[in-house]
Amino acid sequence: MTTPSRPLRSNFEPGSPRWAVRRAQWRALGLSEADLDKPKIAVVNTSSELSSCFSHLDGVSARVKAAIRGAGALAFEVRTAAPSDFVTSAGRQGRYILPSRDLLVNDIEVQVEGAQLDGMVCLASCDKTAPGQMMAAARLDIPTLLVACGYQPHGRLNGHAVDIEEVYESVGKVGAGHITLQQLTQMCDVAVGGPGVCAGMGTANTMHIAAEALGLALPGSTPVLANSASMFEYAEAAGRRIVAMVAEDLRPSAILTPKAFDNAVMVGLALSASINLVRHLQAVAVEAGCPVDLYELYDRLGPQVPLLCSVRPNGPTRIEELDAAGGARAVMKRLNGLVHRDALTVTGRTWGEEVDDAPEPGAAVRTVADPISRKPSVIIMRGNLAPEGSILKLGDASARQSRFEGRALVFHTQDSALQALREGRLVPGTVAVLSGMGCRGGPGMALASGFVAAVDGAGLSTSVAVITDGQLSGLNRGIAIGQISPEAAMGGAIGLVADGDAICIDMDAHTVRLDISDAELAERRSRQVPRPPAHEIGWLSIYERVVQPMSRGAVLVQRDGPKP
């Protein structure tokens, strides 16, 4: 073990009250006299029996803890909330999903900061765990390493590959009569072939990759197949490395710089990553006190970064092909002339050093000279419906129309929109507007993603557009504009749209506009009835009162500028 060059914050003054009661507690756990002076590392585990995303994490934790002990430190496993977008979304129209990210941040703060541990390894799995863990790393600013715990293997049905994405979209196919309920049931029964996160470029794999691109995960470790030899090798390497990071005092504040966020956005653009990357990276930046505006980054970097790999649902490539081609590190190597080579990683080396030593990327990751598309894969949309911004994922933009005009049909819940779809009321040329479902209005950001998937499954994704201040999925595709800001509950114009209003979506101009005059918009606002309180209790009630706008990452803090 490398000896720390400074006193460990976990070692208290002998004879003090904190020293005495902690010694009594830890000696009762069987720790030796020598153990008490070692670096103390939290292994943040989100193990849960509720979802296959988390079902393997106890095994990962055991390997990480053994590696930490082997490197001469103490490992303390702590548990946090384990939100699964496909399971925890059942209650309150999915409104627990986004707030669970911030619950997890505060959960980590209580356990790790409260105990004054010296560092932490965070086991990242489903959509909200990785961003929550990165936010906690930024807030606590102690040596931290994220371990991506991998994607799930897909199954097979009648000789064809089938994954959770097909299940998600096929709900709409049942409603449209394209497949039967029995066929959907058969798909459900085989789609997930083992533990891990969704096997596509959804939010979970996106955030694992973003953690690496930011420098908070070991280079080469994302994406990775859950429970594979490679995943366990990186987990054990993380256990050894975190002990050295504590000795070196290598903290997130040295890693989470503006250049790091540039790099993460560039990798996200090169992969057409989930639109949820925008809000989660903004939240990490706010927690870190790092002065970056993610909307500005997408505006600035989007025209520069080509699409190099089109992973499902954006294109035909499967996540295991990206993994085999070298993953995030391979994308960084392909972007070598664009990324910031001097940005630091958890290895203590720069990205320039890492990519220079990295193997040549596989064919699944195209070159900058020969990309899939030179147009931005994700764009920020503005206009009178989203003056603070909104997000549209284009994927392979060369195959997408550049303009959509239609008439609004307004909904305030996903269920009512799904009912309209089943009844055939969403005809080509409809713009489905799901409003009042944002962070404050939900409260907690109600789901709109199932509706978008159903629209796609019904074969309407190019003829029916969706705009919403509610929650979209990284697996969603089609003309779906999410994170409309300001949301309806914060005075956004999306709350003023009426059935039959003309709406224009211009992808080339990056605008989404309600086709009425400013005077008419102002007149509608003057007649707007204040939103009644949600009458929630518990966590959603707290979240509603303190959540910040989406443009601030929907965080629960109001920090401006660098941390004190």
C-alpha positions as CSV (number, residue, x, y, z in Angstrom):
1,M,0.0,0.0,0.0
2,T,1.2,3.5,-0.8
3,T,1.3,5.5,2.4
4,P,-0.8,8.7,2.4
5,S,1.2,11.9,2.4
6,R,-1.3,13.5,4.8
7,P,-3.3,12.4,7.9
8,L,-6.4,10.4,7.1
9,R,-9.6,12.2,7.9
10,S,-11.0,8.9,9.2
11,N,-8.4,8.7,12.0
12,F,-9.6,10.7,15.0
13,E,-7.6,12.1,17.9
14,P,-7.0,9.3,20.4
15,G,-9.0,9.9,23.6
16,S,-11.6,12.1,21.9
17,P,-15.3,11.2,22.1
18,R,-15.4,10.4,18.4
19,W,-12.4,8.2,18.6
20,A,-13.7,6.3,21.7
21,V,-17.2,5.4,20.4
22,R,-15.9,4.6,16.9
23,R,-13.2,2.3,18.3
24,A,-15.7,0.5,20.4
25,Q,-18.0,0.0,17.4
26,W,-15.3,-1.2,15.1
27,R,-13.5,-3.4,17.5
28,A,-16.8,-5.2,18.0
29,L,-16.8,-5.8,14.3
30,G,-13.5,-7.7,14.6
31,L,-11.2,-5.0,13.3
32,S,-7.7,-5.2,14.7
33,E,-5.5,-2.5,16.2
34,A,-3.6,-2.2,12.9
35,D,-6.9,-2.0,10.9
36,L,-8.1,1.1,12.7
37,D,-5.2,3.2,11.2
38,K,-5.8,2.1,7.6
39,P,-7.5,4.1,4.9
40,K,-11.3,3.5,5.1
41,I,-13.1,3.1,1.8
42,A,-16.8,3.0,1.2
43,V,-18.1,0.5,-1.4
44,V,-21.4,2.1,-2.4
45,N,-23.7,-0.8,-3.4
46,T,-27.2,-0.5,-4.9
47,S,-27.9,-4.2,-4.7
48,S,-31.7,-5.0,-4.9
49,E,-33.9,-8.0,-5.5
50,L,-36.4,-5.8,-7.3
51,S,-34.6,-5.6,-10.6
52,S,-32.2,-7.7,-12.7
53,C,-30.2,-4.4,-13.1
54,F,-29.0,-4.8,-9.5
55,S,-29.3,-8.5,-8.8
56,H,-25.6,-9.2,-9.3
57,L,-24.0,-6.3,-7.4
58,D,-23.4,-8.2,-4.2
59,G,-21.0,-10.4,-6.1
60,V,-19.3,-7.3,-7.6
61,S,-19.0,-5.7,-4.2
62,A,-17.3,-8.8,-2.7
63,R,-14.6,-8.6,-5.4
64,V,-14.1,-4.9,-4.9
65,K,-13.8,-5.2,-1.1
66,A,-11.3,-8.1,-1.4
67,A,-9.2,-6.0,-3.7
68,I,-9.3,-3.0,-1.3
69,R,-8.3,-5.2,1.6
70,G,-5.5,-6.7,-0.5
71,A,-4.2,-3.2,-1.2
72,G,-3.9,-2.5,2.5
73,A,-7.1,-0.6,3.3
74,L,-10.4,-1.2,5.0
75,A,-13.6,-1.7,2.9
76,F,-17.0,-0.7,4.3
77,E,-20.0,-1.7,2.2
78,V,-22.9,0.8,2.4
79,R,-26.3,0.5,0.7
80,T,-28.4,3.2,-1.0
81,A,-31.6,3.4,-2.9
82,A,-31.7,1.2,-6.0
83,P,-34.1,2.8,-8.5
84,S,-35.0,0.8,-11.7
85,D,-36.7,2.8,-14.5
86,F,-38.7,-0.3,-15.4
87,V,-39.7,-1.3,-11.9
88,T,-39.7,1.7,-9.6
89,S,-41.7,3.6,-12.2
90,A,-44.9,1.7,-11.3
91,G,-46.0,4.1,-8.6
92,R,-47.2,7.7,-9.0
93,Q,-46.9,7.5,-12.8
94,G,-43.1,7.1,-12.6
95,R,-42.6,10.3,-10.6
96,Y,-40.2,8.6,-8.2
97,I,-37.7,7.9,-10.9
98,L,-35.8,11.2,-11.3
99,P,-36.1,12.2,-7.6
100,S,-34.5,8.9,-6.7
101,R,-31.3,10.2,-8.2
102,D,-31.1,13.0,-5.7
103,L,-32.3,10.8,-2.9
104,L,-29.3,8.6,-3.7
105,V,-26.9,11.6,-3.7
106,N,-28.0,12.5,-0.2
107,D,-28.0,8.9,1.0
108,I,-24.3,8.7,0.0
109,E,-23.6,12.0,1.7
110,V,-25.2,10.8,5.0
111,Q,-23.3,7.6,5.1
112,V,-19.9,8.5,3.7
113,E,-19.5,12.1,4.8
114,G,-21.2,11.4,8.1
115,A,-18.7,8.6,8.8
116,Q,-15.8,10.6,7.5
117,L,-14.5,7.8,5.2
118,D,-11.5,8.5,3.0
119,G,-12.7,7.4,-0.4
120,M,-15.4,5.5,-2.2
121,V,-16.0,3.1,-5.0
122,C,-19.5,3.3,-6.4
123,L,-21.1,0.4,-8.2
124,A,-23.1,1.9,-11.1
125,S,-26.0,0.1,-12.7
126,C,-29.4,1.4,-13.8
127,D,-30.1,4.8,-15.1
128,K,-30.1,7.0,-12.0
129,T,-27.3,5.3,-10.0
130,A,-24.3,6.5,-12.1
131,P,-25.4,10.1,-12.2
132,G,-26.3,10.1,-8.6
133,Q,-23.0,8.6,-7.6
134,M,-21.1,11.2,-9.8
135,M,-23.1,14.0,-8.2
136,A,-22.2,12.7,-4.7
137,A,-18.5,12.4,-5.8
138,A,-18.6,16.0,-6.9
139,R,-20.3,17.2,-3.7
140,L,-18.1,15.3,-1.2
141,D,-14.9,15.7,-3.2
142,I,-13.1,12.7,-1.8
143,P,-11.2,10.2,-3.9
144,T,-13.9,8.3,-5.9
145,L,-14.0,5.7,-8.6
146,L,-17.1,4.4,-10.5
147,V,-17.4,0.8,-11.5
148,A,-19.8,0.1,-14.4
149,C,-21.5,-3.1,-13.5
150,G,-22.5,-4.0,-17.0
151,Y,-25.2,-4.5,-19.5
152,Q,-27.5,-7.5,-19.7
153,P,-27.2,-10.2,-22.4
154,H,-30.2,-10.2,-24.7
155,G,-32.3,-13.3,-25.4
156,R,-33.5,-15.1,-28.5
157,L,-37.0,-15.9,-29.8
158,N,-37.6,-18.1,-32.8
159,G,-34.0,-17.8,-33.9
160,H,-33.9,-14.0,-33.6
161,A,-32.3,-11.7,-31.1
162,V,-34.7,-9.9,-28.8
163,D,-34.0,-7.4,-26.0
164,I,-35.8,-5.2,-23.6
165,E,-36.0,-2.4,-26.2
166,E,-38.1,-4.6,-28.4
167,V,-40.3,-5.4,-25.5
168,Y,-40.6,-1.7,-24.7
169,E,-41.6,-0.7,-28.2
170,S,-43.9,-3.8,-28.8
171,V,-46.5,-2.5,-26.4
172,G,-47.5,-0.1,-29.2
173,K,-47.4,-2.9,-31.7
174,V,-50.0,-4.8,-29.7
175,G,-52.3,-1.8,-29.5
176,A,-51.9,-1.3,-33.3
177,G,-52.7,-4.9,-34.0
178,H,-49.2,-5.6,-35.4
179,I,-48.5,-8.4,-32.9
180,T,-50.6,-10.3,-30.4
181,L,-50.5,-10.2,-26.6
182,Q,-49.2,-13.8,-26.7
183,Q,-46.3,-12.8,-28.9
184,L,-45.4,-9.9,-26.5
185,T,-45.6,-12.2,-23.5
186,Q,-43.1,-14.6,-25.3
187,M,-40.8,-11.7,-25.9
188,C,-41.0,-10.6,-22.2
189,D,-40.1,-14.1,-21.1
190,V,-36.8,-14.3,-23.0
191,A,-35.6,-10.7,-23.6
192,V,-33.4,-10.4,-20.6
193,G,-30.7,-13.1,-20.5
194,G,-29.1,-12.2,-17.2
195,P,-28.3,-9.4,-14.8
196,G,-27.3,-5.9,-15.9
197,V,-28.7,-2.8,-17.5
198,C,-30.6,-2.4,-20.8
199,A,-28.6,-3.7,-23.8
200,G,-28.8,-0.5,-25.9
201,M,-27.6,3.1,-25.9
202,G,-30.1,4.0,-23.2
203,T,-29.4,6.2,-20.2
204,A,-27.6,3.5,-18.2
205,N,-25.0,2.6,-20.7
206,T,-24.8,6.3,-21.7
207,M,-24.0,7.3,-18.1
208,H,-21.5,4.5,-17.6
209,I,-19.7,5.7,-20.8
210,A,-19.9,9.3,-19.6
211,A,-18.3,8.4,-16.3
212,E,-15.3,7.1,-18.2
213,A,-15.2,10.0,-20.5
214,L,-15.3,12.4,-17.6
215,G,-12.4,10.6,-16.0
216,L,-14.2,9.0,-13.1
217,A,-14.1,5.4,-14.3
218,L,-11.1,3.4,-15.3
219,P,-10.2,3.9,-19.0
220,G,-11.4,0.9,-21.1
221,S,-14.0,-0.2,-18.6
222,T,-17.3,0.9,-20.4
223,P,-19.5,-0.5,-21.7
224,V,-19.0,-4.0,-20.4
225,L,-21.0,-7.2,-20.2
226,A,-22.4,-7.8,-16.7
227,N,-20.6,-10.6,-14.8
228,S,-18.0,-11.0,-17.5
229,A,-14.4,-11.7,-16.8
230,S,-13.6,-8.2,-18.0
231,M,-16.2,-6.6,-15.7
232,F,-14.7,-8.4,-12.7
233,E,-11.1,-7.5,-13.7
234,Y,-12.0,-3.8,-13.8
235,A,-13.9,-4.0,-10.5
236,E,-10.9,-5.5,-8.8
237,A,-8.6,-3.0,-10.5
238,A,-10.9,-0.2,-9.1
239,G,-10.5,-1.7,-5.6
240,R,-6.8,-1.5,-5.8
241,R,-6.7,1.9,-7.5
242,I,-8.9,3.7,-5.0
243,V,-6.4,2.9,-2.2
244,A,-3.7,4.6,-4.3
245,M,-6.0,7.5,-5.1
246,V,-6.5,8.1,-1.4
247,A,-2.7,8.1,-0.9
248,E,-2.3,10.5,-3.8
249,D,-5.2,12.6,-2.6
250,L,-6.6,12.5,-6.2
251,R,-10.1,14.1,-5.9
252,P,-13.0,14.7,-8.3
253,S,-12.3,18.4,-8.2
254,A,-9.0,17.7,-10.1
255,I,-10.9,15.7,-12.7
256,L,-14.3,17.4,-13.1
257,T,-13.0,20.4,-15.1
258,P,-14.7,22.2,-18.0
259,K,-12.4,20.1,-20.3
260,A,-13.8,16.9,-18.8
261,F,-17.4,17.9,-19.5
262,D,-16.4,18.8,-23.1
263,N,-14.9,15.3,-23.5
264,A,-18.0,13.7,-22.1
265,V,-20.3,15.6,-24.4
266,M,-18.1,14.8,-27.4
267,V,-18.2,11.1,-26.7
268,G,-22.0,11.3,-26.2
269,L,-22.5,13.1,-29.5
270,A,-20.2,10.5,-31.3
271,L,-22.5,7.7,-30.0
272,S,-25.9,9.6,-30.2
273,A,-26.2,8.9,-26.4
274,S,-29.4,9.4,-24.4
275,I,-30.9,12.8,-24.2
276,N,-30.8,12.4,-20.4
277,L,-27.1,12.8,-20.5
278,V,-27.7,16.5,-20.7
279,R,-29.5,17.0,-17.5
280,H,-27.4,14.5,-15.6
281,L,-24.1,16.1,-16.7
282,Q,-25.5,19.5,-15.8
283,A,-26.4,18.2,-12.4
284,V,-22.8,16.8,-11.8
285,A,-21.4,20.2,-12.9
286,V,-23.6,22.1,-10.5
287,E,-22.6,19.8,-7.6
288,A,-19.0,20.2,-8.6
289,G,-19.3,24.0,-8.8
290,C,-17.9,23.7,-12.3
291,P,-19.1,26.7,-14.5
292,V,-20.3,24.8,-17.6
293,D,-23.6,25.2,-19.4
294,L,-24.5,21.8,-21.1
295,Y,-26.9,23.4,-23.6
296,E,-24.0,25.7,-24.7
297,L,-21.7,22.7,-25.0
298,Y,-24.2,20.9,-27.3
299,D,-24.6,24.0,-29.4
300,R,-20.9,24.5,-29.7
301,L,-19.7,20.9,-30.0
302,G,-22.6,19.4,-31.9
303,P,-21.5,20.7,-35.4
304,Q,-17.9,19.5,-34.7
305,V,-18.5,15.9,-33.6
306,P,-19.6,13.3,-36.1
307,L,-21.6,10.2,-35.3
308,L,-19.1,7.3,-35.2
309,C,-21.2,4.4,-33.9
310,S,-25.0,4.0,-34.1
311,V,-25.9,1.6,-31.3
312,R,-29.5,0.4,-30.9
313,P,-32.0,2.0,-30.8
314,N,-30.2,4.6,-33.0
315,G,-29.0,2.0,-35.5
316,P,-28.2,-1.6,-36.1
317,T,-25.1,-1.9,-33.9
318,R,-25.5,-3.8,-30.6
319,I,-23.8,-2.7,-27.4
320,E,-21.6,-5.8,-27.3
321,E,-20.1,-4.7,-30.7
322,L,-19.2,-1.3,-29.2
323,D,-17.7,-3.2,-26.2
324,A,-15.7,-5.4,-28.5
325,A,-14.5,-2.4,-30.5
326,G,-13.0,-0.8,-27.4
327,G,-15.9,1.1,-26.0
328,A,-15.6,4.7,-24.7
329,R,-11.8,4.6,-24.8
330,A,-12.0,3.7,-28.5
331,V,-14.3,6.6,-29.2
332,M,-11.9,8.9,-27.3
333,K,-9.0,7.6,-29.5
334,R,-11.0,8.2,-32.7
335,L,-11.7,11.8,-31.5
336,N,-8.1,12.3,-30.6
337,G,-7.9,15.5,-32.6
338,L,-11.0,17.0,-30.9
339,V,-10.9,15.9,-27.3
340,H,-8.9,17.5,-24.6
341,R,-5.9,15.3,-24.2
342,D,-4.7,17.0,-21.0
343,A,-7.9,16.2,-19.1
344,L,-7.1,14.0,-16.1
345,T,-8.4,10.5,-15.3
346,V,-8.7,8.4,-12.2
347,T,-5.5,6.6,-13.2
348,G,-3.6,9.8,-12.5
349,R,-2.7,10.0,-16.2
350,T,-4.2,12.2,-18.9
351,W,-6.5,11.1,-21.6
352,G,-3.8,11.8,-24.1
353,E,-1.5,9.2,-22.3
354,E,-4.4,6.8,-22.1
355,V,-5.5,6.9,-25.8
356,D,-1.9,6.8,-27.0
357,D,-1.5,3.5,-25.2
358,A,-4.9,2.2,-26.1
359,P,-5.4,-0.5,-28.8
360,E,-6.6,0.4,-32.2
361,P,-10.5,0.7,-32.2
362,G,-12.5,-2.0,-33.9
363,A,-14.5,-1.5,-37.0
364,A,-17.8,-0.8,-35.1
365,V,-16.3,2.7,-34.2
366,R,-15.9,4.6,-37.5
367,T,-13.3,7.3,-38.0
368,V,-13.8,11.0,-38.0
369,A,-12.9,11.0,-41.7
370,D,-15.5,8.3,-42.5
371,P,-18.4,8.8,-40.0
372,I,-22.0,7.5,-40.1
373,S,-23.2,11.2,-40.2
374,R,-21.6,14.6,-39.9
375,K,-24.8,16.2,-38.5
376,P,-25.2,16.5,-34.8
377,S,-26.8,13.4,-33.3
378,V,-28.5,15.4,-30.4
379,I,-29.6,19.0,-30.7
380,I,-30.9,21.7,-28.3
381,M,-34.2,23.1,-29.5
382,R,-35.4,26.5,-28.5
383,G,-38.3,28.8,-29.6
384,N,-41.4,30.2,-27.9
385,L,-42.3,26.7,-26.5
386,A,-38.8,26.1,-25.0
387,P,-37.1,29.5,-24.5
388,E,-34.7,27.9,-22.0
389,G,-34.1,24.9,-24.2
390,S,-35.3,21.3,-24.9
391,I,-33.6,18.3,-26.4
392,L,-34.2,16.2,-29.6
393,K,-32.2,13.1,-30.3
394,L,-31.7,12.8,-34.1
395,G,-29.4,9.7,-34.2
396,D,-28.5,9.2,-37.8
397,A,-29.7,12.7,-38.9
398,S,-29.2,11.9,-42.6
399,A,-32.3,9.7,-42.5
400,R,-34.5,12.2,-40.7
401,Q,-36.9,14.9,-42.1
402,S,-35.8,18.4,-41.3
403,R,-39.2,19.9,-40.5
404,F,-42.5,18.8,-38.9
405,E,-45.7,20.8,-38.8
406,G,-48.8,19.6,-37.1
407,R,-51.8,20.3,-34.8
408,A,-51.6,19.9,-31.1
409,L,-53.4,17.3,-29.0
410,V,-52.8,18.0,-25.3
411,F,-52.5,15.5,-22.5
412,H,-51.6,15.8,-18.9
413,T,-50.8,12.1,-18.2
414,Q,-49.2,9.3,-20.1
415,D,-52.2,7.1,-19.6
416,S,-54.5,9.6,-21.3
417,A,-52.1,9.9,-24.2
418,L,-51.9,6.1,-24.5
419,Q,-55.7,5.8,-24.5
420,A,-55.9,8.3,-27.4
421,L,-53.4,6.2,-29.3
422,R,-55.4,3.1,-28.7
423,E,-58.6,4.9,-29.9
424,G,-56.9,6.0,-33.1
425,R,-57.0,9.7,-32.3
426,L,-53.3,10.3,-33.0
427,V,-53.5,10.7,-36.8
428,P,-50.5,11.6,-39.0
429,G,-49.8,15.3,-38.5
430,T,-50.6,15.3,-34.7
431,V,-48.2,16.9,-32.2
432,A,-48.9,15.1,-28.9
433,V,-48.2,17.6,-26.1
434,L,-47.7,16.1,-22.7
435,S,-47.5,18.9,-20.2
436,G,-47.6,19.6,-16.5
437,M,-45.4,16.5,-16.0
438,G,-42.1,18.2,-15.2
439,C,-39.9,18.1,-12.1
440,R,-42.0,20.7,-10.2
441,G,-45.3,19.9,-11.9
442,G,-45.2,16.1,-11.6
443,P,-43.9,16.5,-9.0
444,G,-40.9,14.4,-9.8
445,M,-41.2,14.3,-13.6
446,A,-43.9,11.9,-14.6
447,L,-43.3,9.3,-17.4
448,A,-43.9,10.1,-21.0
449,S,-41.4,7.6,-22.3
450,G,-43.8,4.7,-22.5
451,F,-46.1,6.7,-24.7
452,V,-43.2,7.6,-27.1
453,A,-42.2,4.0,-27.3
454,A,-45.8,3.0,-28.1
455,V,-46.0,5.6,-30.8
456,D,-42.9,4.1,-32.4
457,G,-44.3,0.6,-32.0
458,A,-47.5,1.7,-33.7
459,G,-45.4,2.8,-36.7
460,L,-46.2,6.5,-36.2
461,S,-42.8,7.8,-35.1
462,T,-42.2,9.8,-38.3
463,S,-45.8,11.1,-38.7
464,V,-46.7,11.9,-35.1
465,A,-44.4,14.2,-33.0
466,V,-44.3,14.4,-29.2
467,I,-43.2,17.3,-27.0
468,T,-43.2,17.1,-23.3
469,D,-41.9,18.4,-20.0
470,G,-42.1,14.9,-18.7
471,Q,-39.6,12.0,-18.5
472,L,-38.3,10.4,-21.7
473,S,-36.1,7.3,-21.9
474,G,-32.7,7.0,-23.5
475,L,-34.3,4.2,-25.6
476,N,-36.9,6.5,-27.1
477,R,-36.7,7.5,-30.7
478,G,-38.8,9.3,-33.2
479,I,-39.7,13.0,-33.3
480,A,-39.7,13.3,-29.5
481,I,-38.7,16.6,-27.9
482,G,-38.0,16.2,-24.1
483,Q,-37.0,18.4,-21.2
484,I,-39.0,21.3,-22.4
485,S,-37.9,24.2,-20.2
486,P,-39.3,26.0,-18.5
487,E,-41.8,23.4,-17.6
488,A,-45.5,24.2,-17.4
489,A,-45.5,24.4,-13.6
490,M,-42.7,27.0,-13.8
491,G,-44.6,29.2,-16.2
492,G,-43.5,27.5,-19.4
493,A,-45.5,28.1,-22.6
494,I,-46.0,24.3,-23.0
495,G,-48.7,24.8,-20.3
496,L,-50.6,27.2,-22.6
497,V,-51.0,25.0,-25.6
498,A,-54.5,24.1,-26.6
499,D,-55.9,21.3,-28.8
500,G,-55.7,22.3,-32.5
501,D,-52.9,24.8,-32.1
502,A,-50.4,24.7,-34.9
503,I,-46.8,23.7,-33.9
504,C,-43.7,23.8,-36.1
505,I,-40.6,21.7,-35.3
506,D,-37.6,22.8,-37.4
507,M,-34.6,20.5,-36.9
508,D,-32.4,22.6,-39.1
509,A,-33.1,25.8,-37.2
510,H,-33.2,24.0,-33.9
511,T,-36.6,25.5,-33.0
512,V,-39.9,24.3,-31.6
513,R,-42.6,27.0,-31.9
514,L,-46.3,27.5,-31.2
515,D,-47.7,29.3,-34.2
516,I,-49.4,32.1,-32.5
517,S,-48.4,35.8,-32.0
518,D,-46.5,37.0,-28.9
519,A,-49.6,39.0,-28.0
520,E,-51.9,35.9,-28.1
521,L,-49.3,34.0,-26.0
522,A,-49.2,36.8,-23.5
523,E,-53.0,36.9,-23.4
524,R,-53.2,33.2,-22.7
525,R,-50.7,33.6,-19.9
526,S,-52.8,36.3,-18.3
527,R,-55.7,33.9,-18.2
528,Q,-53.7,31.0,-16.9
529,V,-55.0,29.5,-13.7
530,P,-52.4,28.8,-11.1
531,R,-51.5,25.1,-10.7
532,P,-53.2,23.5,-7.7
533,P,-50.8,21.9,-5.2
534,A,-50.1,18.2,-5.7
535,H,-51.0,17.3,-2.2
536,E,-48.1,14.9,-2.0
537,I,-46.5,13.7,1.2
538,G,-43.1,12.2,1.9
539,W,-40.2,12.4,-0.6
540,L,-42.1,13.8,-3.5
541,S,-43.4,16.7,-1.4
542,I,-39.9,17.6,-0.3
543,Y,-38.6,17.3,-3.9
544,E,-41.4,19.5,-5.3
545,R,-40.4,22.3,-2.9
546,V,-36.7,22.4,-3.5
547,V,-36.0,21.1,-7.1
548,Q,-34.3,23.5,-9.4
549,P,-35.2,24.0,-13.1
550,M,-34.2,21.5,-15.7
551,S,-31.7,24.0,-17.1
552,R,-29.9,23.6,-13.7
553,G,-29.9,19.8,-14.0
554,A,-33.0,19.5,-11.7
555,V,-30.7,19.4,-8.7
556,L,-31.7,20.2,-5.1
557,V,-28.9,22.7,-4.5
558,Q,-28.7,26.4,-5.5
559,R,-24.9,26.8,-5.6
560,D,-23.6,29.4,-8.0
561,G,-20.0,29.4,-9.0
562,P,-17.2,27.3,-7.4
563,K,-17.6,25.5,-4.1
564,P,-16.2,27.3,-1.1
